[in-house]
Amino acid sequence: MEATLAERGQVVIPKSMRDQLGLTPGTLLTFSIEDGKLVIRKKVDDAISRARGKFKLASGFESTDDAMRAIRGRAPGDPA
């Protein structure tokens, strides 16, 4: 696929590629040059950082460790 660089240095990523990679408005991208080629990467931890703090523990759990113990059981040598 081809795209034309606009006067202000902008380029449109084709919709089919945006959809395939899950690129939505606000997605962070990193740019680098590798072996003379422009490389654009989706910042992987972006989705994780946006989700951080948005979920609450179910009632009855004081920590994520408590929740994981309820789901998985106690691990050998678990101090709690």
C-alpha angles and dihedrals in degrees: 000000000000134000132183122234109237124226092262093051096261127138130187117232106220113256094237089058093045090052094046092051096039093242111168132169108292096027110143116233130190123213126205140157116236121177090343093308128115109239121194119191132185108238101245099203090054094091092046094051092049091052094046112115096009097101127070127209116250113260114276096040122102096188143008087255089061091049092049091049089053091051101039104021125234119322118228108273093016105162095208 
